[in-house]
């Protein structure tokens, strides 16, 4: 089938299209209600189907005779460890850990928060939660205690699962002290914490609270799969919003399994037995979808990599992994390839390895700039597919269907809408714009399977955040345009969420932290272009009258505050004192104009501005600091 035929069917007759795809996964009871509406009037997929995601991902393949095939390859250059798990071994470990969770009282519908490094046990824990029909919420192991506490308070987990430490290139990060601090900060207290002791740093366990992973596994009885409805939640994953409080994206079991299974062949051209590597982290949506669930649903082998693209030990790390395990498809953020390019501009390391099995390189998570695209294509000789998606959708919105029909690429574009996503570009009034004109990127309802159905515990936030700007559409928060051939070009966020090395971070949250400093009267945090990370946050700070402080000292203090509250992942390393911030007469800081100045774009001074001279003043400061770049 051609791309055009596949896409047209998906938007003109979505129920028939997705009924056909749903037949490709093993339900306990096949759904008859393909598309329906819930009590909130939101479209839902496969409501009356009965299933279990862990069964679909593991037990089913064992039953089909694939039990001895590798399910998981673990490669950890930071600990010099390699190991594998077959589908049968993985199923048995997951069933046993599900028994551990059951012993701690976890039942269908309960939440379990995971705070784990990139190790096989993270996958085992996620799938064990799914096996019980419970709901997991994975928090990236590098997040600060405050961020973890906010998520614990919102998800209200019965149990926390963690490890004693994470291992970085040159340091060991002890998780247990951060976990304990988060629990002390949270109003909700879990019943128990299950801790995996790693040899690099043993944690002191608290009697009555902590359970040793290995000891619990030794005593546990394997647990069977618990059937759930297609619309029962599989997980909650928190993503930065425009306020300080993160949004819990709620993912249904049924639509998630159907869409991800479809995507493995349609987008990535993966077949059972192929090796797929998403060089991400289980704490992010890419890790959920394409390290854990999609490869296993499709009967592939997935790679769990605990390392970096460079310095573990060198810029050949990615190519070494691809060669060692005959990886067919590699998926990573553009930041990874910019780091490799910086350390090995002539790709000399690439030439050392046999990467003949590698057919395609996929990039997502942030804008793929044309220079990085061109370098990767030129140096590797591999097709590079840029695709665009969000935590909210769980899989690609736009891309190139390598398993159906490979289209010509256009650097700067994430190619064409994926089947199921009826994309339109809207103006500020919510009206469709003609091809070539920039506006807000929106998806006509119904959204395809796997997209969020609500924000955990806060439907009103889901409705107002995504559905009210243009009735009948889901608004993505991204701006861009479609060219005459329907290729989609993403030009950036329309809100104050920035993308730092593929991680979505709220500048509003950073502003709250910076503004809490006793010397700061007011501030604005914006994202500026960064040659390595894509974007980096900088703070523009207005001091309180009469405050006498050295700017260098203040900057260090503000950096430390953001690092403590959000973590080093924020990459907040610049804070500049200014005399005034450009505002409207009503007092709103003109952040969009500040971003345009930093991006070296021409801007129009709005009639509502209170002090036009403040703009040129800021522009002079940014130029003097070397912060103005062309995007």
C-alpha positions as CSV (number, residue, x, y, z in Angstrom):
1,X,0.0,0.0,0.0
2,X,1.2,3.5,-0.8
3,X,1.6,6.2,1.9
4,X,-1.3,8.2,0.3
5,X,-3.7,5.2,0.4
6,X,-2.7,4.3,4.0
7,X,-3.1,7.9,5.2
8,X,-6.3,8.7,3.4
9,X,-8.0,5.6,4.8
10,X,-6.9,6.5,8.3
11,X,-8.5,10.0,8.3
12,X,-11.5,9.2,6.2
13,X,-12.5,6.0,7.9
14,X,-10.6,5.9,11.2
15,X,-12.7,3.2,12.8
16,X,-12.2,0.7,10.0
17,X,-8.5,1.5,9.8
18,X,-7.8,1.0,13.5
19,X,-10.1,-2.0,13.8
20,X,-7.8,-3.7,11.2
21,X,-4.7,-2.7,13.2
22,X,-6.3,-3.8,16.5
23,X,-6.7,-7.3,15.0
24,X,-2.9,-7.6,14.9
25,X,-2.5,-7.7,18.7
26,X,-3.5,-10.7,21.0
27,X,-6.6,-9.6,23.0
28,X,-8.2,-11.7,25.6
29,X,-11.5,-10.3,24.2
30,X,-11.4,-8.5,20.9
31,X,-13.0,-5.1,21.0
32,X,-16.3,-4.5,19.2
33,X,-16.5,-0.9,20.3
34,X,-13.7,0.6,18.2
35,X,-14.3,4.3,18.9
36,X,-16.6,5.7,21.5
37,X,-16.9,8.7,23.8
38,X,-16.4,8.7,27.6
39,X,-18.3,10.5,30.3
40,X,-16.3,13.7,29.5
41,X,-17.2,13.6,25.8
42,X,-13.6,12.5,24.9
43,X,-13.0,10.0,22.1
44,X,-11.7,6.6,23.4
45,X,-10.4,3.6,21.6
46,X,-11.3,-0.1,22.2
47,X,-13.3,0.5,25.3
48,X,-14.8,-3.0,25.6
49,X,-11.7,-4.9,24.6
50,X,-10.0,-7.0,27.3
51,X,-6.2,-7.5,27.4
52,X,-3.0,-7.2,29.3
53,X,-0.1,-5.3,27.9
54,X,2.6,-7.4,29.6
55,X,0.9,-10.5,28.2
56,X,1.0,-9.0,24.7
57,X,4.7,-8.0,25.1
58,X,6.0,-11.2,26.7
59,X,3.8,-14.3,27.4
60,X,2.3,-14.2,23.9
61,X,5.7,-14.5,22.2
62,X,6.7,-17.4,24.5
63,X,3.4,-19.2,23.6
64,X,4.2,-18.6,19.9
65,X,7.6,-20.4,20.2
66,X,9.8,-17.3,20.5
67,X,10.8,-17.9,24.1
68,X,14.5,-18.5,23.4
69,X,14.8,-15.3,21.3
70,X,16.6,-12.4,22.9
71,X,14.1,-9.8,24.3
72,X,16.6,-7.5,26.0
73,X,20.3,-6.7,25.5
74,X,21.9,-4.7,28.4
75,X,25.1,-2.8,27.6
76,X,26.6,-0.6,30.3
77,X,30.0,0.9,29.4
78,X,29.9,2.9,32.6
79,X,29.9,-0.3,34.7
80,X,31.6,-2.5,32.2
81,X,28.6,-4.9,32.2
82,X,26.8,-6.7,29.5
83,X,23.9,-9.2,29.8
84,X,20.9,-10.5,27.9
85,X,17.4,-11.8,28.7
86,X,15.4,-14.1,26.4
87,X,11.6,-13.6,26.1
88,X,11.1,-16.6,28.5
89,X,13.6,-15.3,31.0
90,X,12.0,-11.8,30.8
91,X,8.5,-13.2,31.3
92,X,9.6,-15.2,34.3
93,X,11.4,-12.2,35.9
94,X,8.4,-9.9,35.3
95,X,6.0,-12.5,36.7
96,X,8.2,-12.9,39.8
97,X,8.5,-9.1,40.4
98,X,4.7,-8.8,39.9
99,X,4.5,-11.3,42.8
100,X,6.8,-9.0,44.9
101,X,4.5,-6.0,44.2
102,X,1.5,-8.1,45.0
103,X,3.0,-9.0,48.3
104,X,3.2,-5.3,49.0
105,X,-0.5,-4.9,48.4
106,X,-0.4,-3.6,44.8
107,X,-3.6,-4.4,42.9
108,X,-5.3,-3.4,39.7
109,X,-5.6,0.4,39.4
110,X,-3.0,1.1,42.1
111,X,0.0,3.4,41.2
112,X,3.6,2.5,41.5
113,X,6.3,5.2,41.0
114,X,9.7,4.1,39.6
115,X,12.9,6.0,40.1
116,X,15.4,3.9,38.2
117,X,18.6,4.0,36.2
118,X,19.0,2.4,32.7
119,X,19.1,-1.2,33.8
120,X,17.0,-4.2,32.8
121,X,15.3,-4.1,36.2
122,X,13.6,-0.9,35.2
123,X,11.9,-2.7,32.3
124,X,11.1,-5.6,34.5
125,X,9.4,-3.3,37.1
126,X,7.4,-1.4,34.5
127,X,6.1,-4.6,32.9
128,X,5.4,-6.2,36.3
129,X,3.2,-3.2,37.2
130,X,1.4,-3.6,33.8
131,X,1.0,-7.4,34.5
132,X,-1.0,-6.6,37.7
133,X,-3.2,-4.1,35.8
134,X,-1.7,-1.4,38.0
135,X,-0.4,2.0,36.7
136,X,3.3,2.9,36.7
137,X,4.7,6.4,36.8
138,X,8.4,6.5,35.9
139,X,10.5,9.5,37.1
140,X,13.8,10.1,35.4
141,X,16.6,9.1,37.9
142,X,18.3,12.5,37.6
143,X,15.4,14.5,38.9
144,X,15.9,16.4,42.1
145,X,13.9,15.4,45.3
146,X,11.5,18.3,44.9
147,X,10.5,17.2,41.4
148,X,10.1,13.6,42.5
149,X,8.1,14.7,45.5
150,X,5.6,16.6,43.3
151,X,5.1,13.5,41.2
152,X,4.6,11.3,44.3
153,X,2.1,13.7,45.7
154,X,0.1,13.8,42.4
155,X,0.2,10.0,41.6
156,X,-0.2,8.8,45.2
157,X,1.6,5.5,44.7
158,X,1.1,2.6,46.9
159,X,4.8,1.5,46.3
160,X,8.0,3.2,45.1
161,X,10.6,1.2,43.2
162,X,14.2,2.4,43.0
163,X,17.9,1.4,42.9
164,X,20.6,2.3,45.3
165,X,22.4,4.4,42.6
166,X,22.8,5.6,39.1
167,X,26.2,5.5,37.3
168,X,27.4,8.4,35.2
169,X,30.6,8.7,33.2
170,X,32.7,9.9,36.1
171,X,30.4,9.8,39.1
172,X,28.0,7.7,41.0
173,X,24.6,9.3,41.9
174,X,23.1,7.8,45.1
175,X,19.4,7.6,44.6
176,X,18.3,6.6,48.1
177,X,19.0,10.0,49.9
178,X,17.1,11.8,47.2
179,X,14.2,9.3,47.4
180,X,14.1,9.7,51.2
181,X,14.1,13.5,50.9
182,X,11.3,13.3,48.3
183,X,9.1,11.2,50.6
184,X,9.7,13.6,53.4
185,X,8.7,16.5,51.2
186,X,5.5,14.8,49.9
187,X,2.2,14.9,51.7
188,X,1.6,11.4,50.3
189,X,3.6,8.5,51.8
190,X,3.9,5.2,50.0
191,X,3.4,2.0,51.9
192,X,6.8,0.6,50.9
193,X,9.9,1.2,48.8
194,X,11.6,-1.6,47.0
195,X,15.3,-1.0,46.5
196,X,17.6,-2.8,44.1
197,X,21.1,-2.8,45.7
198,X,23.7,-2.1,43.0
199,X,27.4,-3.0,43.8
200,X,28.6,0.6,42.9
201,X,26.9,2.0,46.0
202,X,24.9,0.2,48.6
203,X,22.0,2.0,50.3
204,X,21.1,1.9,53.9
205,X,17.6,0.5,54.1
206,X,15.0,1.8,56.6
207,X,13.2,-0.8,58.6
208,X,9.4,-0.7,58.1
209,X,9.7,1.2,54.8
210,X,12.3,-0.3,52.6
211,X,12.3,-3.8,51.0
212,X,15.4,-5.3,49.4
213,X,14.7,-6.3,45.8
214,X,16.8,-9.5,45.7
215,X,15.5,-10.7,49.1
216,X,11.9,-10.1,48.0
217,X,12.4,-11.9,44.7
218,X,13.8,-14.9,46.5
219,X,10.6,-15.3,48.5
220,X,8.1,-14.2,45.8
221,X,5.6,-16.4,43.9
222,X,5.0,-15.6,40.2
223,X,1.9,-13.6,39.5
224,X,-0.5,-14.2,36.5
225,X,-1.6,-11.4,34.2
226,X,-4.6,-9.4,35.3
227,X,-7.1,-8.6,32.5
228,X,-7.9,-4.9,32.0
229,X,-10.2,-2.9,29.7
230,X,-8.7,-1.2,26.6
231,X,-9.4,2.2,28.2
232,X,-7.9,1.3,31.6
233,X,-4.7,3.3,32.2
234,X,-1.3,1.7,31.7
235,X,0.8,4.5,32.9
236,X,1.1,8.2,34.0
237,X,4.1,10.1,32.7
238,X,4.7,13.6,33.8
239,X,5.7,16.3,31.3
240,X,6.5,20.0,31.8
241,X,3.6,22.4,31.4
242,X,3.5,26.1,31.2
243,X,3.0,26.3,35.0
244,X,5.4,24.9,37.6
245,X,3.2,21.9,38.2
246,X,3.9,19.0,35.8
247,X,1.1,17.4,33.8
248,X,0.5,13.7,34.3
249,X,-0.1,12.3,30.8
250,X,-2.5,9.3,31.2
251,X,-2.1,6.5,28.6
252,X,-4.7,3.8,27.9
253,X,-3.7,0.2,27.6
254,X,-5.5,-0.7,24.4
255,X,-4.8,2.2,22.1
256,X,-1.2,2.3,23.3
257,X,-0.6,-1.4,22.3
258,X,-2.3,-1.1,18.9
259,X,-0.6,2.1,17.8
260,X,2.9,1.1,19.0
261,X,2.7,-2.4,17.4
262,X,1.6,-0.7,14.1
263,X,4.4,1.9,14.3
264,X,7.2,-0.7,14.6
265,X,6.5,-1.9,11.1
266,X,5.0,1.2,9.4
267,X,7.5,3.8,10.7
268,X,10.6,1.8,11.6
269,X,10.3,-1.2,9.2
270,X,11.0,-3.6,12.1
271,X,10.1,-7.3,11.9
272,X,10.1,-10.0,14.7
273,X,13.7,-10.9,15.6
274,X,15.1,-7.6,14.4
275,X,17.3,-5.5,16.9
276,X,15.9,-2.1,17.7
277,X,17.8,0.5,19.7
278,X,16.3,3.7,21.1
279,X,19.2,5.5,22.8
280,X,17.1,7.2,25.3
281,X,16.1,6.7,29.0
282,X,13.1,4.9,30.4
283,X,12.2,8.1,32.3
284,X,11.2,9.8,29.0
285,X,8.3,8.9,26.6
286,X,10.8,7.6,24.0
287,X,12.0,5.1,26.6
288,X,8.5,4.0,27.5
289,X,7.4,3.6,23.9
290,X,10.6,2.4,22.1
291,X,12.9,0.9,24.7
292,X,10.2,-1.0,26.6
293,X,6.9,-1.5,24.9
294,X,6.9,-1.2,21.1
295,X,9.9,-3.5,20.4
296,X,8.5,-6.2,22.7
297,X,5.0,-5.9,21.4
298,X,6.5,-6.4,17.9
299,X,8.6,-9.4,18.9
300,X,11.9,-7.5,18.4
301,X,15.0,-7.3,20.5
302,X,15.5,-4.1,22.4
303,X,18.8,-2.6,23.6
304,X,19.1,-1.0,27.1
305,X,22.2,1.2,27.0
306,X,23.7,2.7,30.2
307,X,26.1,5.2,28.8
308,X,26.6,8.3,26.6
309,X,27.1,8.9,22.9
310,X,30.6,10.2,23.8
311,X,33.2,9.6,26.6
312,X,32.0,6.0,27.2
313,X,34.8,5.6,26.2
314,X,34.8,7.7,23.0
315,X,32.7,9.1,20.1
316,X,32.5,5.6,18.6
317,X,30.2,4.4,21.4
318,X,27.0,4.4,19.3
319,X,28.7,2.7,16.3
320,X,30.2,0.0,18.6
321,X,26.8,-0.9,20.0
322,X,25.3,-1.0,16.5
323,X,28.1,-3.3,15.3
324,X,28.1,-5.6,18.4
325,X,24.4,-6.3,18.3
326,X,23.6,-5.9,14.6
327,X,21.2,-3.1,15.3
328,X,18.8,-2.5,12.4
329,X,17.3,0.8,13.5
330,X,18.9,3.4,15.8
331,X,16.7,6.1,17.4
332,X,18.2,9.1,19.3
333,X,17.9,12.8,19.8
334,X,19.8,15.2,17.5
335,X,21.8,16.3,20.6
336,X,23.5,12.9,20.6
337,X,24.7,13.3,17.1
338,X,25.8,16.9,17.6
339,X,28.0,15.6,20.5
340,X,29.5,12.9,18.3
341,X,30.1,15.4,15.5
342,X,31.8,17.8,18.0
343,X,34.2,15.1,19.2
344,X,34.7,13.3,15.9
345,X,34.0,15.7,13.1
346,X,35.4,13.5,10.4
347,X,33.6,10.4,11.8
348,X,36.9,8.4,12.0
349,X,35.4,6.3,14.8
350,X,32.4,5.3,12.6
351,X,34.8,3.8,10.1
352,X,36.2,1.3,12.7
353,X,32.9,-0.6,13.0
354,X,30.9,-2.9,10.8
355,X,27.5,-1.1,10.8
356,X,26.2,-3.0,7.7
357,X,23.1,-4.2,9.7
358,X,22.1,-0.6,10.5
359,X,19.5,0.4,7.9
360,X,18.1,3.7,9.2
361,X,18.9,6.3,11.8
362,X,15.8,8.0,13.4
363,X,15.9,11.3,15.2
364,X,13.3,13.0,17.4
365,X,12.8,14.8,20.7
366,X,13.9,18.3,19.4
367,X,14.3,20.1,16.1
368,X,16.8,18.3,13.8
369,X,18.8,21.2,12.4
370,X,19.9,20.8,8.7
371,X,23.7,20.8,9.5
372,X,23.3,17.8,11.9
373,X,21.1,16.0,9.4
374,X,23.6,16.7,6.6
375,X,26.6,15.6,8.6
376,X,25.0,12.3,9.8
377,X,23.9,11.4,6.2
378,X,27.2,12.3,4.7
379,X,29.4,10.5,7.3
380,X,27.4,7.4,7.8
381,X,25.8,6.9,4.4
382,X,22.6,5.9,6.2
383,X,19.1,7.3,5.6
384,X,18.2,9.7,8.4
385,X,14.5,10.0,9.3
386,X,13.4,13.1,11.3
387,X,10.1,12.5,13.0
388,X,8.1,14.7,15.4
389,X,6.0,13.6,18.3
390,X,5.2,14.5,21.9
391,X,4.9,12.9,25.4
392,X,1.2,13.5,25.0
393,X,0.9,11.4,21.8
394,X,3.3,8.6,22.8
395,X,4.3,8.0,19.2
396,X,5.1,10.0,16.0
397,X,2.8,12.6,14.7
398,X,4.9,13.2,11.5
399,X,7.6,11.1,10.0
400,X,8.6,8.9,7.0
401,X,6.9,5.5,6.8
402,X,10.0,3.4,6.0
403,X,8.0,0.2,6.3
404,X,5.3,1.4,3.8
405,X,6.7,3.9,1.4
406,X,9.9,5.9,1.9
407,X,9.4,9.5,0.7
408,X,12.2,11.9,-0.2
409,X,13.4,13.9,2.8
410,X,13.6,17.6,3.1
411,X,16.1,18.9,5.8
412,X,14.2,20.9,8.4
413,X,11.0,18.9,7.9
414,X,9.7,15.9,9.8
415,X,8.1,14.8,6.5
416,X,4.4,13.9,6.3
417,X,1.6,13.3,8.9
418,X,1.6,9.7,10.2
419,X,-1.7,7.8,9.5
420,X,-4.3,8.7,12.1
421,X,-3.1,12.3,12.5
422,X,-5.3,14.7,10.6
423,X,-3.0,17.8,10.9
424,X,-4.0,21.4,10.1
425,X,-2.3,24.7,10.5
426,X,-4.5,27.2,12.3
427,X,-4.5,31.0,12.7
428,X,-5.1,32.8,16.0
429,X,-8.9,32.5,15.5
430,X,-8.7,28.7,14.9
431,X,-9.3,28.9,11.2
432,X,-7.2,26.6,8.8
433,X,-4.4,28.4,7.0
434,X,-3.3,27.8,3.4
435,X,-0.2,25.8,2.6
436,X,3.0,27.7,3.2
437,X,1.6,30.0,5.9
438,X,2.9,29.7,9.5
439,X,0.5,29.1,12.4
440,X,-0.4,26.8,15.2
441,X,-0.1,23.1,14.5
442,X,-3.3,21.3,15.5
443,X,-4.7,17.8,15.1
444,X,-8.4,17.3,14.1
445,X,-10.3,15.1,16.5
446,X,-10.5,12.2,17.1
447,X,-6.8,11.7,18.0
448,X,-5.5,8.3,16.9
449,X,-4.9,5.5,19.5
450,X,-2.2,6.0,22.2
451,X,-2.7,9.7,22.6
452,X,-3.6,11.0,26.0
453,X,-7.3,10.9,27.0
454,X,-6.8,13.2,30.0
455,X,-4.4,14.6,32.5
456,X,-4.1,12.4,35.6
457,X,-6.6,13.6,38.2
458,X,-7.3,16.8,36.4
459,X,-9.6,16.6,33.4
460,X,-10.2,20.3,33.4
461,X,-6.5,20.9,32.9
462,X,-6.5,18.6,29.9
463,X,-9.6,20.3,28.4
464,X,-8.3,23.8,28.8
465,X,-4.7,23.0,27.9
466,X,-5.4,21.1,24.7
467,X,-9.0,21.4,23.5
468,X,-10.3,24.9,24.0
469,X,-8.0,27.0,21.8
470,X,-9.6,25.6,18.7
471,X,-12.8,23.6,19.2
472,X,-12.7,20.2,17.4
473,X,-8.9,20.2,17.5
474,X,-6.1,19.1,19.8
475,X,-3.6,22.0,19.8
476,X,0.0,20.8,20.0
477,X,1.6,23.9,21.4
478,X,4.0,23.9,18.4
479,X,4.1,26.3,15.6
480,X,5.0,25.7,11.9
481,X,3.7,25.2,8.4
482,X,2.9,22.7,5.7
483,X,4.4,23.1,2.3
484,X,2.6,22.5,-1.0
485,X,3.4,18.8,-0.9
486,X,2.1,18.4,2.7
487,X,5.5,18.2,4.4
488,X,5.3,19.6,7.9
489,X,8.0,22.0,9.2
490,X,8.1,22.5,13.0
491,X,9.4,26.0,13.9
492,X,9.2,25.9,17.7
493,X,6.9,26.1,20.7
494,X,4.2,28.6,21.0
495,X,4.3,28.6,24.8
496,X,7.2,28.8,27.4
497,X,8.3,25.2,27.2
498,X,11.8,24.8,25.9
499,X,13.6,21.7,24.6
500,X,17.0,21.1,26.1
501,X,18.8,18.1,24.6
502,X,15.5,16.5,23.9
503,X,14.0,17.2,27.4
504,X,11.0,19.4,27.6
505,X,11.4,21.9,30.5
506,X,9.2,24.7,31.7
507,X,10.8,28.2,31.8
508,X,7.9,29.2,34.0
509,X,9.0,26.7,36.6
510,X,12.6,28.1,36.4
511,X,11.3,31.6,36.8
512,X,9.5,30.6,40.0
513,X,12.8,29.4,41.4
514,X,14.9,32.4,40.3
515,X,12.3,34.8,41.6
516,X,12.5,33.2,45.0
517,X,16.1,34.6,45.5
518,X,15.9,37.5,48.0
519,X,17.9,39.8,45.7
520,X,15.6,39.3,42.7
521,X,12.6,41.6,42.1
522,X,11.6,40.1,38.8
523,X,12.9,37.8,36.1
524,X,12.3,36.2,32.7
525,X,13.8,32.8,31.6
526,X,13.9,32.1,27.9
527,X,15.4,29.5,25.7
528,X,18.3,30.5,23.4
529,X,19.9,28.5,20.7
530,X,22.7,26.2,21.8
531,X,25.0,24.5,19.3
532,X,25.0,21.2,21.3
533,X,21.7,21.0,23.2
534,X,19.5,22.7,20.7
535,X,18.2,25.2,23.3
536,X,19.5,26.3,26.7
537,X,17.8,28.5,29.3
538,X,19.1,31.9,30.4
539,X,17.7,34.1,33.1
540,X,17.2,37.9,32.7
541,X,17.1,39.3,36.3
542,X,15.9,42.6,37.7
543,X,17.3,43.3,41.2
544,X,15.4,44.8,44.1
545,X,16.1,48.4,44.8
546,X,19.0,48.9,47.2
547,X,20.4,45.4,46.7
548,X,24.2,45.4,46.5
549,X,25.5,42.1,45.1
550,X,28.2,40.9,42.8
551,X,26.7,39.6,39.6
552,X,29.0,36.7,39.5
553,X,28.1,35.6,43.0
554,X,24.4,36.0,42.2
555,X,24.6,34.0,39.0
556,X,26.3,31.1,40.9
557,X,23.6,31.2,43.6
558,X,20.7,31.2,41.0
559,X,22.4,28.3,39.1
560,X,22.6,26.3,42.3
561,X,19.0,27.0,43.2
562,X,17.7,25.8,39.8
563,X,20.0,22.8,40.0
564,X,18.7,21.9,43.5
565,X,15.0,22.2,42.6
566,X,15.0,20.8,39.1
567,X,18.4,19.0,38.7
568,X,21.4,19.4,36.5
569,X,19.2,18.4,33.5
570,X,17.8,21.9,33.4
571,X,21.2,23.1,32.1
572,X,20.5,26.6,33.6
573,X,24.0,28.2,33.5
574,X,23.5,31.8,32.7
575,X,21.8,34.6,34.7
576,X,22.2,38.2,33.5
577,X,21.3,41.3,35.5
578,X,19.2,43.9,33.5
579,X,17.9,47.3,34.4
580,X,14.4,46.6,33.1
581,X,12.3,44.0,31.3
582,X,10.1,44.8,28.2
583,X,6.4,44.7,29.3
584,X,3.0,45.5,28.1
585,X,1.1,48.3,29.7
586,X,-0.8,45.7,31.8
587,X,2.6,44.4,33.1
588,X,3.0,41.2,31.1
589,X,6.6,40.5,30.2
590,X,7.0,40.2,26.4
591,X,8.8,36.8,26.4
592,X,8.0,36.0,22.8
593,X,9.9,39.2,21.8
594,X,12.8,38.3,24.0
595,X,13.0,34.9,22.2
596,X,12.9,36.6,18.8
597,X,15.8,38.8,19.8
598,X,17.8,35.9,21.1
599,X,17.1,34.0,17.8
600,X,18.3,37.0,15.8
601,X,14.9,37.3,14.2
602,X,13.3,40.6,13.1
603,X,10.5,41.7,15.4
604,X,7.7,44.1,15.5
605,X,7.4,46.4,18.5
606,X,3.8,45.9,19.7
607,X,1.6,48.9,20.3
608,X,0.9,47.6,23.8
609,X,4.5,48.0,25.0
610,X,5.0,50.2,28.0
611,X,8.7,51.1,27.4
612,X,9.9,50.6,23.8
613,X,13.5,51.5,24.8
614,X,13.7,48.5,27.0
615,X,13.8,46.2,23.9
616,X,16.9,47.8,22.4
617,X,18.5,47.8,25.8
618,X,18.0,44.1,26.1
619,X,19.1,43.5,22.6
620,X,22.4,45.3,23.3
621,X,23.0,43.3,26.4
622,X,22.3,40.0,24.6
623,X,24.6,40.9,21.8
624,X,27.4,41.9,24.2
625,X,27.0,38.6,26.0
626,X,27.1,36.6,22.7
627,X,23.6,35.3,23.2
628,X,22.0,36.3,19.9
629,X,22.2,33.6,17.2
630,X,20.3,32.7,14.1
631,X,18.0,29.7,14.7
